[in-house]
């Protein structure tokens, strides 16, 4: 395994590394969801809540697959996060990243106007925002990589033009595609089924990987 992979595996899910700043971050996430649930109860639209839960579920699945890549290659995941953290949850995931993605879907859907016909740059608004937010995430990740907080090992997943496109498409954009798809479904039951598939697949892969296969990620 690469040196970055070995460092990313150190202190995995070690709760003695927790820091007090996790508590206010958790409170912020709770506030965001409690506020959006209240609005949903009053207005009848649960789209923002579904968006938040969907995007986080896609990130959960992505990080699980990333952990499988580490073990199947026995070299490195596509990305690793070996830097300081209050809690390392997977090789490319930590508590700070989790809190960020927990509210990213809420931010995305709250940015969409109530006019379904509105367009930005000639595209339907939600798709233009999905592209914009994905590009912004890649922009932030580029700086995290430069700072050594997020390590890319493979030549096809790096700061090259081709690598950036892969990171854009398979690192972020499909999160927003899934979010748009789930909120396109009506009424609640198909949405819940879609969420069950996303979270169920991630959970099953983790149970198999960390259980019978004995993976470390």
GIWORA-V623722 format. One record per backbone hydrogen bond with DSSP energy under -1.0 kcal/mol. NH is the residue of the N-H (numbers start at 0). CO is the residue of the C=O. Records with the same first field share a line. If there is no record, write none. Layout:
# GIWORA-V623722
NH->CO + CO
This chain:
# GIWORA-V623722
1->74
5->1
6->2
7->3
8->4
11->8
12->87
13->10
16->13
17->14
21->18
22->19
24->20
25->21
26->22
27->23
28->24
29->25
30->26
31->27
32->28
33->29
34->30
35->31
36->32
37->33
38->34
39->35
40->36
41->37
42->38
43->39
49->45
50->46
51->47
52->48
53->49
54->50
55->51
56->52
57->53
58->54
59->55
60->56
61->57
62->58
63->59
64->60
65->61
66->62
67->63
68->64
69->65
70->66
71->67
72->68
73->69
79->150
80->90
88->92
89->92
90->216
94->86
97->93
98->94
99->95
100->96
101->97
106->102
107->103
108->104
109->105
111->108
117->114
119->122
122->119
124->117
127->123
128->124
129->125
130->126
131->127
132->128
133->129
134->130
135->131
136->132
137->133
138->134
139->135
140->136
141->137
142->138
143->139
144->140
145->141
146->142
147->144
148->143
149->143
150->79
156->153
163->159
164->160
165->161
166->162
167->163
168->164
169->165
170->166
172->167
173->168
174->171
175->171
176->172
177->173
178->174
179->175
180->176
181->177
182->178
184->180
191->187
192->188
193->189
194->190
195->191
196->192
197->193
198->194
199->195
200->196
201->197
202->198
203->199
204->200
205->201
206->202
207->203
208->204
209->205
210->206
212->207
214->208
